[in-house]
């Protein structure tokens, strides 16, 4: 909450309510409210927020601990943990007697696995005994907490969350697969009083340090969830394989002395699993209690976030139609998440947006928020990107040789429906600029993201000709137009010459305006690109979006004119200023040329003093596509975070690629004005420059290794 800013933003409550939600999983965390003692608890934060939720008609489902151990005076393996949490739960209920729904402990089984067995979270246990102790302590804490809460409010309801997992594997892994598929139910089984000597894992629990008395305590004090909350991620379904040589080393583990690969099914199975639908029915048939999907999220590009949510939503409705008592789908997390790609074991700043993106001055609603509002009103989501399929269904998803296992494949009917959907007419993105590096990367990444597109050359659509643009729109029926057709002066061209001025105006100003007017006429999203050259570089800080333009070149002047005319013609247009493009698929940029020349043993002189705003084209294009899907508008500055002078950029990348830099010289050209740096007041959406250069180098290295045998390598590096 501190990282995403929610701790200080009361107004977020109104943002949440605007999504049309009826309930929200909301924290009143023990370690934040009463870190020392309940007597010294500070309720001011929840006092300001819980009543506001109530006023807005949003029911809080209050969480007391979330993948944590509570305050520092206790832990998941503390014998008094359950009693201490129950005392806090009773205090929460006494403070807010009107609260009805609680999740005292989020995901007790999953937390026990990562804290007691995998050693990832505190107390970093790595054995079955610590896992079982953490699980029993948490489940006992749930029972005692609900007793304390119900002493205040007898109508209080338990919404008990945990990961809805499923494990598959080769026959050789059958014993572990069967064990994992029994273990996944343990938290709900314990709370429902289903664990007794006849339970499949009774002996395992005893062998792992549990006593019969404490296990039977749950049978004698059942606390069945009023709603079983299932959390489902792309990583929830696993494939275990004894053939470890087929898999990346990062996915090879040893459990019970058996070395094996463990990978999410989406990355390995040739035929995808049916997804969450059958798992919902498993939960319903096992417990016959109301079920809610309490976390639905995927770390992906925006269109796949939408596709994932819609897939989960449809599965919930299908389960209801099949007889399950399905109550809700929860979009997680409203403000996005930081560093969950490493299970929050490091503070790297890796951010996954949700319905709101918090990387700007205020949370910005994304297309996921728009979809939530549609679902809340019963209106079918209609964004054109929903015509495509998510990456978990696409051919390029594999991280190893795919495994064919027909017994767990999605039904033929579902697969045929997906094929039929893919073959029907879809609305594309129309990309102008087939001959340029920017247009080429747009086409490449649209294809990779399963976003239909049409890319046009000047011969197919002259952007300066209104009739040609109108014809292309009527032919392709796009939902968005990307103008990647503008260009700076050609190398060696005098930008003050009459023909250069005319060409620059035509391509960068006239064409941009013609496209904007056409987009407005047809109610189409419009994205155009501008440049840091709309600024003269005299400001002693990075330029922000609201700074007045001050171009010093013909190219900059025409870009500034284009911005002004486009916004007048189409106020909903999205204008992206950027600079210093580099890409692993283009040999013409400064970085690629310099590395190639260094690899050939030539002298390369570069400015080693003045910093540049640099932009990794794949990052820029991916972010622009997300913003276009969100329906964003206005001027945005998009460059990778940080800046480097040209010499340092080349030197750093050369080191990553083992290129000799003996020929690199630092040389600041005399008389050249300082380049303008781009900053932002709207949100730093691109990764850091260091991160971008590392990914650039990895991609170039892979491309170099992929050159076929017999291809002449003119140097140590060819990019």
MOLINHU-V972604 format. One record per residue. N is the residue number from 1. PSI is psi in radians with two decimals (NA if undefined). Layout:
n: (N:N)
psi: (PSI:PSI)
This chain:
n: (1:2:3:4:5:6:7:8:9:10:11:12:13:14:15:16:17:18:19:20:21:22:23:24:25:26:27:28:29:30:31:32:33:34:35:36:37:38:39:40:41:42:43:44:45:46:47:48:49:50:51:52:53:54:55:56:57:58:59:60:61:62:63:64:65:66:67:68:69:70:71:72:73:74:75:76:77:78:79:80:81:82:83:84:85:86:87:88:89:90:91:92:93:94:95:96:97:98:99:100:101:102:103:104:105:106:107:108:109:110:111:112:113:114:115:116:117:118:119:120:121:122:123:124:125:126:127:128:129:130:131:132:133:134:135:136:137:138:139:140:141:142:143:144:145:146:147:148:149:150:151:152:153:154:155:156:157:158:159:160:161:162:163:164:165:166:167:168:169:170:171:172:173:174:175:176:177:178:179:180:181:182:183:184:185:186:187:188:189:190:191:192:193:194:195:196:197:198:199:200:201:202:203:204:205:206:207:208:209:210:211:212:213:214:215:216:217:218:219:220:221:222:223:224:225:226:227:228:229:230:231:232:233:234:235:236:237:238:239:240:241:242:243:244:245:246:247:248:249:250:251:252:253:254:255:256:257:258:259:260:261:262:263:264:265:266:267:268:269:270:271:272:273:274:275:276:277:278:279:280:281:282:283:284:285:286:287:288:289:290:291:292:293:294:295:296:297:298:299:300:301:302:303:304:305:306:307:308:309:310:311:312:313:314:315:316:317:318:319:320:321:322:323:324:325:326:327:328:329:330:331:332:333:334:335:336:337:338:339:340:341:342:343:344:345:346:347:348:349:350:351:352:353:354:355:356:357:358:359:360:361:362:363:364:365:366:367:368:369:370:371:372:373:374:375:376:377:378:379:380:381:382:383:384:385:386:387:388:389:390:391:392:393:394:395:396:397:398:399:400:401:402:403:404:405:406:407:408:409:410:411:412:413:414:415:416:417:418:419:420:421:422:423:424:425:426:427:428:429:430:431:432:433:434:435:436:437:438:439:440:441:442:443:444:445:446:447:448:449:450:451:452:453:454:455:456:457:458:459:460:461:462:463:464:465:466:467:468:469:470:471:472:473:474:475:476:477:478:479:480:481:482:483:484:485:486:487:488:489:490:491:492:493:494:495:496:497:498:499:500:501:502:503:504:505:506:507:508:509:510:511:512:513:514:515:516:517:518:519:520:521:522:523:524:525:526:527:528:529:530:531:532:533:534:535:536:537:538:539:540:541:542:543:544:545:546:547:548:549:550:551:552:553:554:555:556:557:558:559:560:561:562:563:564:565:566:567:568:569:570:571:572:573:574:575:576:577:578:579:580:581:582:583:584:585:586:587:588:589:590:591:592:593:594:595:596:597:598:599:600:601:602:603:604:605:606:607:608:609:610:611:612:613:614:615:616:617:618:619:620:621:622:623:624:625:626:627:628:629:630:631:632:633:634:635:636:637:638:639:640:641:642:643:644:645:646:647:648:649:650:651:652:653:654:655:656:657:658:659:660:661:662:663:664:665:666:667:668:669:670:671:672:673:674:675:676:677:678:679:680:681:682:683:684:685:686:687:688:689:690:691:692:693:694:695:696:697:698:699:700:701:702:703:704:705:706:707:708:709:710:711:712:713:714:715:716:717:718:719)
psi: (-0.56:-0.70:-0.72:-0.01:-0.07:-0.50:-0.49:0.04:1.61:-0.56:-0.23:-0.56:-0.77:-0.62:-0.78:-0.80:-0.52:-0.23:-0.15:0.27:2.67:-0.34:2.80:2.35:2.08:2.39:2.37:1.25:2.36:-0.86:-0.37:-0.63:-0.71:1.15:-0.47:-1.00:2.78:-0.59:-0.51:0.32:2.51:1.85:0.10:-0.65:-0.90:-0.49:-0.61:-0.42:-0.74:-0.79:-0.58:-0.69:-0.75:-0.75:-0.62:0.04:0.41:2.09:2.14:2.36:1.76:2.21:2.38:-0.63:2.57:1.76:0.64:3.09:0.09:-2.77:2.94:-0.27:0.12:-3.12:3.03:-0.34:0.17:2.21:-0.43:0.12:-0.84:-0.76:-0.67:-0.76:-0.67:-0.66:-0.71:-0.73:-0.73:-0.64:-0.67:-0.80:-0.68:-0.62:-0.65:1.24:-0.26:-0.23:2.44:-0.66:2.36:2.55:1.50:-0.69:2.12:2.31:1.13:-0.68:-0.83:-0.74:-0.73:-0.67:-0.85:-0.46:-0.55:-0.35:-0.79:-0.26:0.28:-0.81:2.84:2.39:0.39:0.72:2.72:0.67:2.83:-0.62:-0.75:-0.69:-0.88:-0.69:-0.77:-0.70:-0.84:-0.71:-0.76:-0.76:-0.68:-0.66:-0.64:-0.82:-0.87:-0.62:-0.77:-0.58:-0.77:-0.69:-0.77:-0.29:-0.45:-0.81:1.67:-0.32:0.04:2.52:2.51:2.10:1.77:2.02:2.63:2.91:2.32:1.60:2.93:2.36:2.41:2.94:3.09:2.76:-0.60:-0.37:0.21:-0.70:-0.77:-0.69:-0.82:-0.71:-0.83:-0.66:-0.33:-0.72:-0.55:-0.36:-0.07:-0.76:-0.79:-0.66:-0.77:-0.83:-0.54:0.02:0.51:-0.01:1.92:-3.07:-0.30:-0.11:2.52:-0.48:0.29:-0.90:-0.68:-0.77:-0.72:-0.74:-0.36:0.27:-0.12:2.66:2.69:-0.64:-0.80:-0.51:-0.75:-0.31:-0.67:-0.64:-0.63:-0.28:1.06:2.51:1.13:2.40:2.42:-0.54:2.22:2.05:2.05:2.29:2.20:2.22:2.93:-0.39:0.02:-0.49:2.22:2.66:2.21:2.34:2.27:-0.23:1.28:-0.39:-0.25:-0.12:2.72:2.55:-0.52:-0.27:0.21:2.27:2.96:2.22:2.23:0.64:0.05:2.03:2.31:2.86:2.49:1.98:2.59:2.43:-0.56:-0.42:-0.06:-0.61:2.24:-0.68:2.11:2.68:2.87:-0.12:-2.68:-0.40:-1.03:-0.52:-0.64:-0.71:-0.59:-0.81:-0.82:-0.80:-0.49:-0.69:-0.41:0.77:2.75:2.49:2.44:2.51:1.96:-0.08:2.12:1.96:2.64:2.43:1.74:3.06:2.89:-0.75:-0.60:-0.50:-0.75:-0.76:-0.69:-0.84:-0.75:-0.66:-0.76:-0.74:-0.81:-0.66:-0.67:-0.74:-0.68:-0.69:-0.69:-0.77:-0.48:-0.01:-0.15:2.55:1.39:2.24:-0.59:2.81:2.25:2.12:2.23:2.38:2.57:-0.60:0.26:-3.05:2.53:2.30:0.47:-0.18:-0.29:0.41:0.68:0.66:-0.10:2.63:1.45:-0.24:0.25:2.12:2.33:1.90:2.74:-2.48:-0.47:2.54:2.11:0.24:0.15:-2.95:-0.41:2.64:2.28:2.17:2.39:-3.10:-0.41:-0.66:-0.75:-0.73:-0.70:-0.75:-0.66:-0.83:-0.65:-0.51:-0.05:0.03:2.37:2.33:2.44:0.26:2.36:-0.50:-0.26:-0.17:-0.34:3.04:2.67:2.81:-0.47:-0.11:-0.06:2.73:-0.51:0.30:-0.16:2.48:0.12:3.01:2.21:2.58:2.23:2.10:1.53:-0.45:-0.34:0.32:2.75:2.69:2.65:-0.62:-0.75:-0.72:-0.67:-0.67:-0.73:-0.69:-0.74:-0.73:-0.69:-0.47:-0.26:2.90:2.31:2.66:2.21:3.02:2.33:2.05:2.11:2.21:0.89:-0.42:-0.14:2.82:-0.68:-0.82:-0.68:-0.71:-0.66:-0.82:-0.75:-0.76:-0.53:-0.75:-0.76:-0.55:0.09:0.72:1.96:2.48:2.80:2.19:2.31:2.54:3.06:-0.64:-0.60:-0.64:1.74:1.95:-0.25:-0.05:1.85:-0.64:-0.69:-0.69:-0.78:-0.73:-0.74:-0.69:-0.74:-0.51:-0.73:-0.32:0.96:2.74:-0.27:2.61:2.26:2.08:1.69:0.45:-0.35:2.76:2.64:3.06:2.53:2.71:2.25:-0.02:2.36:1.94:-0.05:-0.17:2.64:-0.78:-0.61:-0.74:-0.75:-0.77:-0.77:-0.76:-0.79:-0.81:-0.61:-0.34:-0.99:-0.85:-0.72:-0.68:-0.72:-0.79:-0.70:-0.78:-0.70:-0.71:-0.73:-0.77:-0.69:0.14:0.92:2.44:2.37:2.25:2.18:2.82:2.39:-2.82:2.76:-0.25:-0.01:-0.10:2.67:-0.08:0.11:-0.33:2.45:0.41:3.03:2.51:2.43:2.98:-0.58:-0.09:2.46:2.51:2.66:1.14:2.62:0.01:2.85:-0.71:-0.81:-0.70:-0.73:-0.60:-0.72:-0.73:-0.72:-0.77:-0.85:-0.82:-0.68:-0.78:-0.55:-0.71:-0.65:1.52:-0.33:0.12:2.63:2.09:2.12:2.08:2.35:-3.13:2.84:0.90:2.47:2.58:2.55:-0.14:0.20:2.17:-0.06:-0.16:2.91:-0.77:-0.83:-0.75:-0.76:-0.75:-0.71:-0.79:-0.66:-0.72:-0.43:0.04:0.29:2.83:2.32:2.04:2.16:2.70:2.09:0.24:-0.84:2.17:2.69:2.58:2.11:2.63:2.07:2.01:-0.73:-0.67:-0.76:-0.85:-0.75:-0.74:-0.71:-0.68:-0.74:-0.80:-0.68:-0.73:-0.63:-0.27:0.48:2.78:2.99:-2.99:2.29:2.46:2.08:1.84:2.84:2.53:2.31:2.99:2.68:2.62:2.83:-0.71:-0.76:-0.67:-0.83:-0.71:-0.77:-0.81:-0.65:-0.68:-0.66:-0.49:0.15:0.77:2.30:2.21:0.34:-0.49:0.08:2.23:2.38:2.16:1.96:2.04:2.24:2.44:-0.23:2.30:2.68:2.42:2.59:2.34:2.49:2.20:-3.00:2.57:0.01:-0.40:2.24:1.66:-0.33:2.66:3.06:2.74:-0.67:-0.80:-0.73:-0.74:-0.62:-0.73:-0.66:-0.83:-0.71:-0.75:-0.76:-0.71:-0.72:-0.75:-0.67:-0.75:-0.45:-0.09:2.30:2.70:2.43:-0.24:2.22:2.28:1.97:-0.26:3.13:-0.35:2.33:2.13:NA)
